Amino acid sequence: MTRTKPVDSIQRRGLMLVLSSPSGAGKTTISRRLLERDDNIAMSVSVTTRPMRPGEVDGRDYHFIECERYRTMVVEGELLEHAKVFGHFYGTPKAAVEAALAAGSDVLFDIDWQGTQQLANSARKDLVSVFVLPPTAVELERRLRARAQDSDEVIAGRMAKASDEMSHWAEYDYVIVNSDLDASVVRVQAILAAERLKRERQVGLFDFVESLRQTL
Ligand code: 5GP
């Protein structure tokens, strides 16, 4: 007798989950919690030419590289997307993302609206984009100041850029107002759970249904 294939053997196409927000809206904390709670999603570690901040680890937070190496990566097509943000260059290494997706893992990106637009142009079907908004402007400024890692000048620059970044909210699939961290993490998990069930991502469904029907 033909056996129905086990339901957990249905092959799924990996997705690319982008979280964008003005800095200070809580996106980094949401990402960290999501990674702790979900074994099937891996963080994409970007390259950047900006200097390392205290507490950051090379290879974990970013791959910190020289401008020359960055230029080579752009020219050689080694980056999935790249952009200049706050006067420094950032980019997503292609190879690591492709390896994670091929291994059946989803990939989480903490990138800005410019990078998201590029991914939307090159890989729309695999992209799920989420924009995180701060609950109030006052709270955003408080969070930026609480970090105290950057100079006043840098913070002022970021406040100005925040409004710029926020103007792109409508280009995203989902929008979360981060007034409660735990609730926001649960919301991102809900988005991920639903997107993983999209019919077109469950590439093994055809075989699964065929084997179901053969056993009837
Ligand atoms: P930070 O320097 O504070 O870590 O990041 C500054 C901004 O750069 C954040 O909005 C972050 O999302 C964005 N960013 C980080 N990595 C990348 C990347 O690889 N590509 C793009 N387009 N933006 C990035």
Residues whose N, C-alpha, C, O or C-beta is under 5 A from the ligand:
A	BS01	5GP	S21 S23 S46 V47 H82 A83 V85 Y90 G91 T92 D110 I111 D112 Q114 G115
